[in-house]
Amino acid sequence: MLFLCQPAQASQSQQLVLLDSGNTAILGDLKRLTKTKQRFGTQEPTSVLSGRFLDAQQQLQRIELLIKIGQYDNARMQLREGSFKNLRMDLAFGQEMYRVVKPEAVRAIIDDTERLDVQLKRKELAADIKPTLEKMRSQLADLAQLLRDVGQ
């Protein structure tokens, strides 16, 4: 006895849904690749992000020096220039693409950056600002090392 079985035929709308979900995933990947290429060019994103976090760490040293000489307004401007200018986007990118940057770490750095800005605006004493600077330096160093490790 021989049975001929025909494969179940999906309706045209079901096929379109399958096609659409497949295209959506591919389009999402293409968008991420384009976004990465726009932000980092041909360089490896992990090394670029790591370098930016180290640059932000050095910027904190400049901020500390500006505080010591009473240049609070210039110190605040440092939080809006250089590596700090795109810090939020870099943190979000590291979190989104590599899933090793924890949301709590991102939130802590952003909160500390905002706290530092308020301290500078109020022109608080250098001794009162120093713990915030040290904490931020440590956080940025940890992130830079983490991304270096991911890149290897």
N, C-alpha and C positions, 0 to 999 in steps of 0.2 A: 504494500500500500504506500503510495507516494502522496505527500501533501505539499502543495505549493503555498508558500507563505509570502505574502507581500508585506514589505515593511510598512509600519504605520506611517501614514502620510500626515504631516503637519499642515495645518491650514496656512494660507499665505500670510495672515496676520501674525501667527506664531513665528514663522520664519523671519518676518520683519523685526519682531521684537528681539529675537536671538541676534540678528544682524546688528540691530541698533545697540544692544548692550555690548556686543563685541567691539563695535566702532567707538563707543563711549570710553571703554577701557584704553583702546589704542590712542584715541584723541587725548585722553588724560595724560598718558605717558609722553606723547609728543609735546604737550603743553609744558610738562615738567622739564623735558629736555631743552626746549626753547628757552624757558625761564632760566635754567642753569647756564646755558650758553650766553645769554644776555648779561647775566650777573658776573660770570667768571671767565668768559672767553674760552680759550683753549687750556687754561690752567685747571689743575685738579681742585675742585671746590673745597675739599677738606683742608688742603694746605693754605688756600686763600683765606678761609674762615679762621684758621688757626693763627695766621699772620695778622689778620685784622684784630683778633682778640688780644694778641701781644702788643699791637700798636695802641690799642685802647688802654692797655696797662701802662705803656709809656706816657700816654697822654695824661693819665692820672698823676704821674710824677710831675709833669709840667703844671698841672692844676695845683698840686701841693706847693710847688715853688711860688706860683702866683699868689697863693693864699698867704704864704710867709711874708711876701713883700707888699701885701695889702691890695692886690689887684683882683678883687672879687669879681668885678664885671668881666674882666678878661678871662678869669677862671670859668665863669659861667658860659662864656662864648666857646670855650674848649669843649663843653658838653654838647655843642651844636655843630661842631666841625669835625673833620677827620674821621676817625673810626667810630666815634660816637654818633656821627650823623646818620649812619645806617645800622646802628647796633641792633635796634629792634628787628629790622628785616633780616639781619644776619642770624640773630638768635632764632627767629621763626623758621628760617631756612634750615638751620642745623637741626632743629627739632623735627621739622616735617620730613626732611629727606633722609636723615640717618637714624631717627628714633632713639638715639642714645642721649640726646640732650633732654633732660627731664623738664616737664612744664614748671615744676617747682623752682628749678634752677633759673629758668628764664624769668619767672616772676620775681625771684629774689634780686636778680641783677637789675631788672627794670625798676623795682621798688627802691633799691639802693641808689640808682641813678637819680630818680626823682627826689629822694631824701637829700642827696648831695646838692641838687639844684636849689632846694628850699633852704638848706643851710648856707649856701653861698649867697642867696638872695637876702637872707637875714644878716649876713656878714658875721656869722658865728666865729668864735675863736678857733684858731688852727688846732688847738688841743681837742676841741669838741668835734671837729670835722675828721680828724685823723683816723678814728676807728672805722668810720664809713669808708674812707679811702682804702685802708688796709683790707677791709672785708671785700671790697670790690676788686682790688688787685688780686687777691687770692682766688676769688670766683672766676675771674677772667683767665688766670693762669691755669686753673683746673680745666676750664672749657677748651683752652688752646691745646693742652696736653691730650685731652680726650679725643679731640678731632685729629690730632697728629697720629694717635694710636689707631683710630679708625682708618685713616688713610694709608696705613702701612700693611 
